[in-house]
Amino acid sequence: MSNNNSQKTILVIDDEIDLQQLMKIALKSKGYTVETANNGLEGLAKLNTIKPHLIILDLNMPKMGGLEFYQRICDNQNQPKFPVFVLSARANMTKLFKEFNIDGFMSKPFEVDELLDEIDSIVNKKYGIIKKIKVAGGSERPPRICIAESDPDILKNISAEFLRMGYIVSSASNGTEAIERIYVNPPDAALIKLALTDIAGDMVILQLKRMIKTRHIKYILYSERQAEKTIIIDRISKKEGIDCFIQYADVQELSTTINELLGVQ
């Protein structure tokens, strides 16, 4: 994470002191400013002196639990005044909180790294740098991208990077799905993995470039660095329809390339 996290304050409300302190240490290691409270009453008192960018809220606490705290920070339209991420030892509470205006939910126990990833994603989405693209008539809107990637973990990482910048993201897990999704709802750019499970990425691009509805899209073919032999890569990168080919080691290389291609601000 960037040093911008030092400007972001997170309020952790949890009566499990060991877990509370573990979260505090982990979040501070990522650059966040962290405040803590042992229950909902202490949390409300904290809000008199701080304005957190996110509240991590446990449900089951003495004196005042998470549900009552949540209700107390909501306005007349039942909208919380601060972003809220809920923790609970009861996984079946997920359905209940889907009806509430929260930004995330995680059941206990959890891996700290997973929690940090979720918090980073929420904070970046809400407070990160938002990109925009100019469209016909001179107006602006968020850019749209479709990502075709067969590895779910890689797809999650790439998607998170573009969501952080304010892109509207759709995804496909193979070439066939990518062709269908891009044709039905054409994005501004398509980021296509070379080694998809069913159809090679360059062939996916070739098919889409031959259709009138999708030929205007910017097509970026990619693979992990050193994943393919250089001579093969050089030949593929020159194929019809590929606007750019990139071998990447960091997802920011992909986002930088696409920002430049689209001219996003």
N, C-alpha and C positions, 0 to 999 in steps of 0.2 A: 504494500500500500504506500501511497505517497505521503509526504509530510503534511498534506492537507488534513489528515486525520487528527492532527494535534489541535485543530480548530473545532473538532466535533466532540460533543459531550454525550456520554451514554450513562443513563441512570439504571443501575441493576437493583431490583427489588426482590429479595429472596431471603427466607429465614434460615436456610441451610448455610451457615457461616463459612464452612470449608469450601463449598461450591461457589458461594458468592465471591470469596477471596481468590479462588482459582480463576473465575471469569475476569475479575478485576486485573489480575496479573497478565492474563492472556491478552485482554483488550488493550492494556497499556503497552504491551510489547508491539502491538500493531499501530501505536501512535495515538490512540484515543485518550481523551480525558474521561476519567471514570468516577462517578459518584455512586454511593451505595446506600441502601436502606434495608432494614430487617423485616418490614411489613408495610402494608398499605398506608397506615397512618404516618409512619416515618417518611414514606414516599411522598405523600401529600405535603408534608412540611418542607421537604426538599424543594418542591416546585415553587415555593415562595421565594427561593433565592437563586434557582437555576432554571434554564430553559433547555432541556435536553433535546438533542437531535433524534434520539431513540430511547425508548424505555424497554428494558428486558424485564418482563413481569412474570413472577411465579404465581400460581393460582392458590395453592393451599398454604396459608400463613396465619399466625395468630393475630388477634386484635382487629385486623382488617385484611381479608383475602383479596386475591387478584380480581375477582369479578366485581366486588364492591368498589375497589380502587378504580377499575376501568369505567364503571358507571359514573363515578365522581368526576372524572376528567373529561366526560363527554359533554358536548353542548346540547342545545335544544333539538338539534337534528340528529342526535345520537352519533355525532362525529367526534372521535377523540381529538383533543387539542394537541397531542403529540403522537408521533409514530410509535406503535407498540408491537413488540415481539413477545409472544407468550411461551412460557415453559410450563410443563405439567407432567407429573408422573402418571397421569391417566391419559393414555393414547386415544381413548374414545371421545375425548373432549375436542378433537379436531373438527368433527362435524358441527359442534355447537359454535366454534369460533369462526367457521366459514361464513356464518351469518352475521358476524360482527365485522367492524371496520378495522381489522388488524393487518399488520404488514408481514406477519409470519408466525409459525407455530412449530415447536419442536418438543417431542416427548422425552422425558427423562427415563433412563440415563442416556446420555449422548456423548459423542466424541467432541472434544473441545475444538479440534480443527474444523469439524463440520459446522459447529456453531459460528466460528469466526468467518467461515466462507459465507454463511447466510447473512451475518451482520454486515460484512463488507458489501455484499450484493445489494442489500437494502439501502445502506447509506450512500453507496455510489449511484444507485438508481435515482434516489431522491435529491442528492446534492452534488452529483458529478457534473462534469462538463457536458452540456447537451448540444449535440450537433444538429444542424438544419441544412436543408437543400432547397435551392430555388427551383420553382416549377413554373409552368406556363402562367402568364399574367403577372409575373413578378412576385407572387406570394411565396411564403416559405412554409415548410413542414418537415417533420422528422424523416430522415431517409429510411427506406425499407430494404431489408436484405433477407435472402433465403440462404441457409447454410446446409449443405449436404455433407454429412459425416456419419460414417458407420459405427464409430467408437463412441458410446454414450458419454464417457468421461471427457473425451476431447471436445465433443459437441457442447457439453455443459460449460466448459472453460471458454470456448470461443463465443458462445452465445452470451455469457456473462459480460465479456468485454464489450460487445456491441450494445447490450442493454445498458451498460454503465454510461455509454455516451449518448443514449437517447434514441438509438435505432429501434425501429419496429422489426422484430425478428420472427421469422418462421423457419422451420427446420424440416429436414428429411433424413431418414436413416439409410436410404439407398438411392440408386440412380432412378429407378422407376418412379418412386415416390417424389423425387425432386422434379422430374419432368411434369408430373401431374400437378403438383403444387404451384410451380412457377407458371405453368400455362393458365391455371384457373385464376391466380392472383399474382400478376407479374410484379416483381420487386424492382427497385432501382439497380440492384446488384445481386449477383448470385455467386456465392463462394462454394466451389465444388471440389471435393477431395478427389485426387487422382485415383487412389485405390479404394473405390467403393466395392461393396460386397457382390453386386450383381452386374453393373455396367461400369466400365471405366469412365472416370470423370470427363475425359476429353471427348468421349462419344456422347455423353449426356449433353455437353455444350454444343456439339455439332448438330444434334437433333433439334435443340431449342433454337439455334441460330437459323435453321431452315424454315422455321415457322414465322409468319408475318407478325403475329401477336407478341412474340418473345425475342425477336432478333435485335431490338434496340437496347436490350439489357446489357449492362457491363458484366462480363463473365471473368471470374478470377479462378484459375485452377491452382491447387496447392497440394503440397505434401510436406511431411516433416523433413527437416534438413538431413541429408545423407540417406534418406530412405530409399532412393532409387539411384541407379547408375547415371553418371553425368551425361554420357552420350545419349541415353534414352530420354532423359529429361530435356536435353537440347532439342531433340527431334520433336517431342510432344509439344513443347512450348511454341513451336512455329506452326502448329496445326490451325486450321480454319476456325475462326470464331473466338479464339482465346485472346482476351484483351490484355491479360497479364498472367504470368506464371510465377509463383513464389514458393521457394523452399524456406520454411520458417523454423526458428528455434523458440520464439516467443510470440504469443498471440498479438502483442502490440504491433509486430511487424505486419500482420494481416490487416489490422484496423488502420494503420498509417497508410498502407497501400490503397485501401479502398476509399479512405477519406480523400486522398489525392485524385483518384480516378473520378470520383463523383463531384469533387469541388465543394465538399461540405464545409460549413463555417463553424 
